[in-house]
């Protein structure tokens, strides 16, 4: 809250590549929505300042073939956009 000012903040959820039985985009959407809900309940941001985005496995930062790489790919990022509310 102290660094974003009145700028829009994206809560962007990422997953690893998952397994054949799981929908990783749906998981990312649920995770991002949970963080958004938590922050809105804390009342530190204007209602229109936050939005969520589910990337799923589309933007890995590490190799999904290793346990350590998959752990790095499971993350929530807060992105401060230059758009003011």
C-alpha positions in Angstrom: 0.0 0.0 0.0 2.8 2.4 0.8 4.5 2.0 -2.6 1.5 1.9 -4.9 0.0 5.2 -4.1 -3.2 5.6 -6.2 -2.0 3.3 -9.0 -3.8 0.1 -10.0 -2.4 -3.1 -8.6 -2.6 -6.5 -10.3 -2.5 -9.6 -8.2 -1.1 -12.0 -10.7 -1.1 -15.8 -9.9 1.3 -18.3 -11.5 1.5 -22.1 -11.2 3.8 -24.8 -12.2 2.9 -26.9 -15.2 0.9 -29.2 -13.0 -0.2 -32.7 -13.9 -2.6 -34.0 -16.6 -5.6 -34.1 -14.1 -5.4 -30.5 -12.9 -6.6 -27.2 -14.4 -3.7 -24.9 -13.5 -5.4 -21.7 -14.8 -8.4 -22.4 -12.5 -6.1 -22.9 -9.6 -4.3 -19.7 -10.3 -7.6 -17.8 -10.6 -8.8 -19.1 -7.2 -5.5 -18.2 -5.6 -5.5 -14.7 -7.0 -9.1 -14.2 -6.0 -8.3 -15.3 -2.4 -5.5 -12.7 -2.1 -7.7 -10.0 -3.6 -10.5 -10.8 -1.1 -8.0 -10.8 1.8 -6.6 -7.4 0.8 -10.0 -5.9 0.2 -11.1 -7.0 3.7 -8.1 -5.3 5.2 -9.4 -2.0 3.7 -6.0 -0.7 2.7 -6.8 -0.1 -0.9 -9.6 1.6 -2.8 -12.2 -0.9 -4.1 -11.3 -0.3 -7.8 -7.5 -0.2 -7.2 -7.0 -4.0 -7.1 -7.7 -6.6 -9.8 -6.7 -10.3 -10.2 -5.2 -12.1 -13.1 -4.5 -15.8 -13.5 -1.5 -16.7 -15.7 -1.4 -20.4 -14.7 1.7 -22.0 -16.1 2.1 -19.6 -19.0 5.1 -17.6 -17.6 7.5 -19.9 -15.8 10.6 -18.4 -14.2 12.3 -21.8 -13.8 12.4 -25.2 -15.3 9.2 -27.3 -14.6 11.1 -30.6 -14.8 12.7 -30.2 -11.3 11.0 -29.9 -7.9 12.9 -26.7 -7.2 11.9 -25.2 -10.5 8.2 -26.0 -10.0 8.3 -24.4 -6.5 9.7 -21.2 -8.1 6.9 -21.1 -10.7 4.2 -21.3 -8.0 4.0 -17.7 -7.0 1.8 -14.6 -6.6 3.1 -11.3 -8.0 1.9 -7.8 -7.1 2.3 -5.6 -10.2 1.9 -1.9 -9.8 0.6 -0.5 -13.0 1.2 3.2 -14.0 -2.6 3.7 -14.4 -4.1 5.8 -11.6 -7.5 5.1 -10.2 
